[in-house]
């Protein structure tokens, strides 16, 4: 029977240390780290800030 892949998903509000914690945890577990923001920016070829402005800019609070 094969090993079960390790997958950890950190979520939360901005600027609380998710990326820093995720990278440290990936190093400890010897697994690859993926930053979802980086993956989205690569896929759409646009920054997260511009995507937010385009799709969330007109939301009234």
C-alpha positions as CSV (number, residue, x, y, z in Angstrom):
1,X,0.0,0.0,0.0
2,X,1.4,3.5,-0.9
3,X,1.9,6.4,1.3
4,X,-0.9,9.0,1.7
5,X,0.2,12.4,0.5
6,X,0.5,15.1,3.0
7,X,-1.7,18.1,2.2
8,X,-2.2,21.0,4.5
9,X,-4.2,24.1,3.6
10,X,-3.8,27.2,5.7
11,X,-6.4,29.9,5.4
12,X,-7.2,33.1,7.2
13,X,-7.1,36.9,6.9
14,X,-4.3,38.7,5.3
15,X,-0.9,39.4,6.9
16,X,-1.1,37.0,9.8
17,X,1.8,34.7,8.7
18,X,0.1,31.9,6.7
19,X,2.9,31.9,4.0
20,X,5.7,32.0,6.6
21,X,4.1,29.2,8.6
22,X,3.3,27.2,5.5
23,X,6.9,27.4,4.2
24,X,8.3,26.4,7.6
25,X,5.8,23.5,7.9
26,X,6.7,22.3,4.4
27,X,10.4,22.3,5.3
28,X,9.7,20.3,8.5
29,X,7.6,17.8,6.6
30,X,10.0,17.7,3.6
31,X,7.1,18.4,1.2
32,X,6.7,21.0,-1.6
33,X,5.1,24.3,-0.6
34,X,2.6,26.0,-2.9
35,X,1.5,29.6,-2.3
36,X,-2.1,29.8,-3.8
37,X,-1.7,33.5,-4.5
38,X,1.4,32.8,-6.6
39,X,-0.4,30.0,-8.4
40,X,-3.4,32.2,-9.2
41,X,-1.2,35.0,-10.5
42,X,0.7,32.6,-12.7
43,X,-2.5,31.1,-14.1
44,X,-4.3,34.4,-14.8
45,X,-1.2,36.3,-15.6
46,X,-2.3,39.2,-13.4
47,X,-1.7,40.2,-9.8
48,X,-4.0,39.3,-7.0
49,X,-4.6,43.0,-6.3
50,X,-5.7,43.6,-9.8
51,X,-8.0,40.5,-9.7
52,X,-9.5,41.7,-6.5
53,X,-10.0,45.2,-7.9
54,X,-11.6,43.8,-11.1
55,X,-14.0,41.3,-9.4
56,X,-14.4,42.6,-5.9
57,X,-14.0,46.4,-6.4
58,X,-17.8,47.1,-6.8
59,X,-19.0,45.2,-3.7
60,X,-20.7,47.6,-1.3
61,X,-20.2,47.0,2.4
